Amino acid sequence: MYRIRPGRIHETYHIFKEDVMKKKIVTVLLATVLTMAMVTGCGSKAASDTADTTEATDEADSTEDATDATDAEATDAEDDQAKADEAAALIDAIYVQERTDETDAQCKAAKEAWDALTDAQKELVSGENADPDYFGRDTGDASKDDPLNADGIGANELLVVSFGTSFNDSRVNDIKSIEDALAEANPDWSVRRAFTAQIIINHIQARDGEAIDNMDQALQRAVDNGVVNLVVQPTHLMHGAEYDELVEAVEKYQDQFGSVTVAEPLLGEVGADASVVNEDKKAVAEAITAEAVQTAGFDSLDAAKEDGTAFVFMGHGTSHTAKVSYSQMASQMAELGYDNVFIGTVEGEPEETACENVIAAVKDAGYKKVVLRPLMVVAGDHANNDMAGDDDDSWKSMFTASGAFDSIDCQIAGLGEIADIQKIYVNHTADAIANADLADTSAADAKKKLSDDQSAALTDGTYTAAFNTDSSMFHVNEANDGQGTLTVKDGKMTIHISLASKNIVNLFVGTAEDAQKDGATLLEPTTDTVKYEDGTEEEVYGFDVPVEALDQEFDLAILGKKGKWYDHKVSVADAKAVEE
């Protein structure tokens, strides 16, 4: 596929200008020839001039046709590039770390713009972050994944938090495998997922239509579902920047749960210096080395050593103080006697883990064969590109370019798919639960049972129901006689109410105080038309309010036009099936 770069388009434009000037010159020459023929008279000379004129005319027509064709090609190229640029701009708009009210629509628009492109136009997509691979790269079947974002969580939730990956197969093999292992080990806890990278969440949503919660969404979901005890299990490697941000996000919601506990990341506590190791690091070192050795076809690490084979585990690296964890992993390998195992990082922090330093260390140790494998929970972009990619700056390419090794093999597999690594996460979660000051869930369990029983009594369908409030200032429109429309679907109840006016602009299931906290999910209004007894009509605001149980009072805060929140108590009762 040939791709016209912007510079080439500019160059072509100047060629077009030269062609136009040539056409103008030919036209002037034709006029001159015709004038001379009229002046010089008749006879054979005139016949000859006529033939010359005809030839010149044909040549001019041919030149004009060629110019027109070139002009058309240029226009097509410009149109193709314009459409590609439009798609690129929409991709760049969702390549951001902050979710907004526009994110869902932006993801949809970006995918629609991409799908509308021809194959040739897709190759022209280029932006600050956009490229043809954003939508075009095949990373596996997204339908095999489970975003774990369902409601009905229950009183105890285990929230598994990962950085995330847009590589579908890796997400299933690595992240989902850890989640599945945790769910199997904790049958009395509802396992849910959150990603910390909004860029990745947007990518997956736009490309595959899979919606994954970010931290705020997941935590608010837990609040909305009445979770009492929350245990957060990070899949992060260490106590780094991502872990710190996770803890900060959880702290914002801490007072909305009976108990909140954050479990240890994979490598456990960091320690003071490079020499400090622990049982977690030992278990990880043994697990990943055994897996790499087996995958490479050796019976043991010693057999690989005799063969002249070294294993290099490539982590991400960080400027965070937790970077010492990589040095500690190197110390752990040495303590275990794993002389042919080396630790590196993409970012080259700490310094000894930079690629050039690792190459030198492997070379100096006398190994001629190298196996590269990611020291990352997920085999995503870093593993596929930074480690095993074909670009000159990939680790595979740099090891090859050194000329010091006979072979360089890559094992593209994340730590998350290793069963012994999954067990470490299971143990960390068990420790967190055992050490947590868990709140009594009997009241929440009874409330949920009541709600389930009532919902079960109401089959899926539509009902009228009374919407009762504690104030004459907040009520259903008089045209509806205090009634709302209750919808039951999959055991969940929602009542739609039309209010008296447009003076109430938002509702919140909970208190006014909680409604004003970061991450609070506000109910947005619909515009309803109500008809009064005298036949007049009026537009008012309506709301869809989730209902946990009938005949049970709950908090519902309202926001007026002046921006002030008010607390109210409401209940829903007397559900009657709507006759069709």
N, C-alpha and C positions, 0 to 999 in steps of 0.2 A: 504494500500500500504506500503510495507516494503522498507525503505530507507537505503542504506549502506552508513555510514559516512566514511570519509577518514581514521579515526582511525581503523574502522572495516576492511577495505581493507588491511591495514598493518598487522593487527592481523591474517587475513585469510592467508596471504602470508606465515607467519611462520608455520601455520598448514600444508600448502602445502609442505613446506620443510621437515617437519617431515615425511609426507607420502612418499616422494621420498626416504628418508633414509631407511624407513621400507622396501620399495620395493627392495632396494639394498641388505639389509640383507637377505631377503628371497631368492634372487637369489644366494647369496653365500652359504646358507644352502643347496639349491638344488644341487649345484655342489658337495658339500661335500658328500651328501647322495648317489649320483650316483657313486662317486669314491669308497665309501665303499662297495657298492653292487658288483662292479667288483672285489674287492679284496677278499671278503669273500666267493665267490664261488656260488654253485647252491642249488637245492633242495627247500624244502618248505620255508627255510629261504630267499632264493632269491625271491621267489614268494611274500612273505610278504614284502620284501624291495621294490619290484616293485610296489606293491599296495600303500605303503607309499609314494613312489616317485610320483606316479600319483596324489595322494591326495594333496601332497605339490605343484605340478605343477598347479592343479586346483585352489588351494588357492592363488598362486602367480598371476595367470591370473585374478582372481576375484579382487585381490587387485590392480592390474595394471589398470583394467577397471574402478574401482571406482576412482582411482587417475586421470585418463584421463578425466572422467566426471567432477570431481572437477576442474581440470585445465580449461576445457571448460567453466564452469560456471564462473570461475574467469575472464577469458578473456572477456566474454560477459559483466560482471559487469564493467570491466575497460573500455570497448568500450562505454557502456551506459554513464558512468561518463564523459568520454572525450567529447562526443557529448553535454552533458548537460553543461559542463564547457565552451565549445566553444560558446554556446548560451548565457551563463551568461556573458562572456567577451564582447560580442557584445551589450548586454543590458547596461552593465556598461559604455560602450563607448559613449552612447547617454544620460546617466544620468548626464548631464553637463549643466551648465548655460550659455554657450557660443555657439552661432551658428557659424558654419564654412561652407566653400564650400563643405565639405564632409558630412554634416549632413543628407541631403536627402538620399544619398547612404547608409549611416550607418543605418538609420532608416529602410530602405528596407531590408538590410542584416540581421538585428536583427530579423525582423518578419519572413523572410524566414527560418532562422536557427531554430526558435521556431516551425514553422509549420512542419518542417521536423522531429521533435522529436516524439517518441511514447509517450503515456500517462505516462508510467513508467519513461521514460527519463525526461519528463517535471517536475516530482516531485523531480528530483535530481538537478534542476537548483538552484544554490546558488552562489552569488558573493558579492562584496562589497555592492551593492544596488539591485542586481538582485535576484528575487525569482519567484516561479511559478505564483504568483498573478499578476506580471507585465503584462503579456499577458492573463493569465488564468482567472482572476476575472471578473465576469459579473457585469458591472456597468450601464447597460442600453443600449438603442439603440442610437448610435451616429448619425444615419441618421435623427433624429428629430432635430438636431442642425443646425445652420447656422453660418459659420465662418465669415460672413460679410467681405469678402476680395475681393469683386468685384471692378473693375475699373468703370469709368464713374461716378465719385463721384459728380462732379459739383463744383460750386464756394464755397458752404458752406458745411463744414463737421463737424459732431459731432462724435468725436472719443471716444468710451467708453472703458476705460482701466481697466482690472481686473488682479488680481494675477493669476487666472485660476484654473481649477480643471480637473483631468483626470476622475472623476466620471461623466459619460455621463448624467445620469438622473438629477444630481445636476446642471450640466452645463446648461441644458435646463430649469429646474425649477427656478433656481436662476439667473444666468447671462443673459440668453436669455430673461427671463421675464422682467428684467430691461431694456435691449436694446429695446425690443418690446414696452414697455411703453414710452420710450424716442422717438422712431420713430413715434408713434402715436401722441405724443404731439408736435412734430416738423416736420410737413410734408414738410417744405421747406428746410430741412437739410438732407443730406445723412448720415445715421448712419453706422459707421464702428467699428470693434472690434480690440483690441490689448490685448495680455497677457504679463505680465512682467516675468513670470517664464518659461524660455526656457526648463527646465527639463520637465515641464508639456506639453508644446507644442510638444516636441519630443515624449513623451509618447503617446499622442493622434495621432500624425502623424504615428508613427510606428504601433500602434495597430489597428487604425480605418481608416487610410488613409485620415484623415481630416487635412488640412493645415491651421493653425491659425497664423496670423502675430504677430511677436514680435514688440516692440516699434519702432525700426529702420525701419523695413519693412513697418509698417503702416504709419509712417511719410514720408518715401520716396515715398510710393504709393500716398499719398496726394500731394506731390510735383510734381510727374510725371503726375498727373491728373489735375494739374493746380488749386488746391484749393486756394482760396483767403482768406477766413475767417475760422479759425480752432478753435473749442471749444473742449477741452478735459474734459470729465467727468469721474473721477475715481470712481470705485465702492468700493474703500477701506473704511475701517471703520473710520480711523482717519488720522491725519497729522503725520504719522510714517515714518519709513525708506523707505517703498515701495513708499509712496507718494513723499518723497524727491528725490528718484531715478527717478521717473516719471518726475518731474519738470526739473531735470538735462537733461534728454533725450530730452524733448521738447525744451529746450533752445538752443540746438545744431542746431535746424532747424528754430528757430524763425524768422530769417531774410529772410526766403524763403516764407513767407506768408504775406498777407496784415495786418492781425491781428491774434493774438494767445491768447487764454484765457484758464486758467485751473480753473475749477469749484471746489467747496468745496466737501470734502468727506462726508460720511454719518453723522458723529457726529459734523460737523462744526468745528469752532475754538476750540483750545485746552483749553485755559484759564490758569491762573497763578497757581492755587492750586486745591486740591481735592474738595473744597467747591463750585467751579465755575460750574454753569450749564448754559444751554442756551435752546432756543426754539427747536433746532434740537435734543438735548439729551432728552428733554421732550417728543417730538413727537415719538422718537424711543422707549423710555421706555414704553409709553402707547401702542404703536402698538405691540411690541413683547410680552408684558404681556397679553394683550387681546387675542392674537393668542394662546399663551400657555395655558391660562385658558380654552378657548373654546375647544382646542384640547384634553385637559385632561377631558372634560365632565362636567365642572362646569359652573354654571350660572354667577358667579362673582368671583373675587379674594377673597372677604370676605367669600364666601361659601367654597372655598378651604381652607381658614384659619381655619374655624370652623371644617373642616374635618381633620385638622392636617397636611395639605399638604403644602410643601414649594417648590418654583420654583428656580432652580439654573441655571443661564445662564453662559455658559463656553466660554470665549473668548480665543484668542491666547496668548496674553501677549507679552511684548516687553521690551528690555532694553533701548529703545529710550525714550527721555524725554516725549514723548506723552503718556507714560504708565499711567500718571495721569488721562487720559480719563476714564480708568476703575474705578478708585476711584470716579471720577465725576459721572459716571453712578450709582454707589452705592448711592452717595449723592442724585442723582435725584430720585431714587426709594424711599428713605427715605422721601424726600420732598413731594412726591406724596402720602405718607402714605402706601406704599407697604411693610409692615413689613415682609411678608413671601416671599420676593424676594431677592435673593442673587447673587452677581457677583463673578465669579472665572476666572482663566486663566490657560491654559496648562503650560505655562512657569513659572507661579508663580511670575510674576512681574506686578504690585507691590506685595510686600510680603503678604499682607493680602488676596490676591486672590489665593494663593496656595491651592491646594486641601485639605491638612490636616487642614488648617486654616478655610476653608469654612465648612468642615465637623464639626469642633468644634463649629462654629458659629450657624449652623443649629441645632445641638444637644442641645446647650445651650439655644436656643430659644424654645425648647420643641416640635419641629415638628418630627413626626414619619414616615411621608411619603415624598418622594422626587421625583420631576420631573426634569430631566436633559434635557437641550436644548442648542444648540450652540448659542453663541453671535457672529456669523460669517455670513457674507453675503452668503457664500456657505457651504452647508453641504457635505464636502469632506472627505479627509483622517482623519482630526482631529476629526470630528464629528463621523464618523463611527468606528474609531479605538481608539483614545485617550479618547473619551467620552463614547462610547457605546460598545467598544470591550470587548472580553472575557479574555484578558491578565490581569495579576495581577495588572499592573500599570494603567489600565484604570480607569476613574472616577467611572464608574458603579461598578467595582470590589472593589475599595477602599472604596466607600460608604457602599457596602455590607459587606466587611471585618470588618468595624468598629463595626458591631453588634448593632448599635444604632437605626436602622430604620427597620420598618416593610415591607416597599416596596420601590423599586427604579425603576422608569420608565424612558425611554428615548424617546424623541421626536427628530427624525433625520430629521430636516428641516432647511434650511438656511433662513436668513432674506430676501433674494432676492425674494422669492416667496410670500411675504406678500404684498398685494396691497398698504397698507398705507406706507410701506417702499419705494416702487416704486415711490409713489407720492413725497416723500422727495427728491429723486434724480431728478425727473422732475422739482421740484421747484428750486433746486440748478442750474440746467442747464438754466432755464428761467432767473434766476438772472444773471448768467454769460453772457448770450446773451444780456440782457438789459443793462449791465454795460460795455460791450465791445465796443471799438472804431472800429466798423466794417468798413472795406474798401468797396469802391464802386465796385460792381461786374458787372456793365453793360458791360464793355469791355470783361470780361471773359464770360459772358452770350452770348454776340454776337459772340464771337469766337467759343463757343461750338455749338451754333445754326448753324453757317456756317459749322462746321465740321459734325454735324448731318445731315444737308441737303445734303452735298456732299456725305457722306457715304450712305445715303438713296438712292441717285441717282445711286450709284454703288451697284448693288445687290451682294450678297455673291458670290465670285468666284475669278478667277485669271486674272490679267491684266498686260500688259506692261506699263511702265510709265517712263518719263524722270526724272533723278535725277540730279538736277542742283546745282552746288557749286560755291563758290566765289574765288576759287583758282585752278590754273593748277596743283598744287602739290597734290591736293586731289580731285580725280574724279573716276568715274566708269572706269573699264578696257576697253581699246580701242576695245577689241574683242566684247564687248557688245554695242558699239556705243552709250554710254551715257544712256543706258536703264537699268532699274531694273525690278524685278518681284514684282508687287503689289498684295497683298492678302487681300481680304475683307471678314471678318467673324464676324457675329453678330454685324455688324455696325462698327467694328474696322478695321483700315487699317495698314498694315505693308508692307514695301518694303524691298526686299532682294537685296543687291548690292554686286557685285564682284569688288574688288579694283585692283589697278595696280600691287600690290606686297604683300609681307608680312611685310612691314615696319611699317604699322599702326596696333598696337596690341590691342587697345581698342577704343570704341567710347562712348560718353556720350551725352544724349539728354539734353542740357543745356550749360552753360558756362564752360570754363576750371577751373575757380575758384571753382564752385560748384562741379565739378567732383572730386576734391581733398579733399572734406569734408568727415568726417566720415559718413558712411551709404549710400554714393552715390552708385547707382546701375549702374554698367558699362555694356556695351554691349560686349559680348564675341564673338570672331571670329569663323567662320567656315572655313574649308579648301575647297576651290572651285577649280575645274579644268576648265580653259578656253581654247578655241581652236581658234587660229588665222587664218587669211586668207590663209597663206602658209601651213596650215595643222599641224603646231607645237602646242604643248600643254604646259601649265604651271600651276603649283599650286599657288594659291594666296589666300589671306584672304577675306572672305565675311562677311557681317553683316546683321542682321534683325533689321531694324530701324522703330520704331512706327511713324505713321504719323497722326497728328491730323486733318489736312485739306489740300486739294489740292490747289496749286497756292498760298500758304502762306509760307513765309520765316520763318525759325525757327533756333535756335541755336543748333549746333552739334559740340562738342569738340572732338578732336582726340588726341591719345597718341601714340608717336613714340617709337621706340626701345630704345632710349636713356633716356626714362622716363620723357619727357617733354610734357606738354599738350599745345594744340593750339586751339584757337577759330575759328570757321567757321560758315557761314550762308549757309543754304541749302533750297531747296524747291523741291516739287514733282508735276509734271504736266503731262497733255496729257495722261491720263489713257485710254488704249484701251484693250478691252476684248481679251483674248487669244482664238483663234479659236481651237476647239477640233477636 
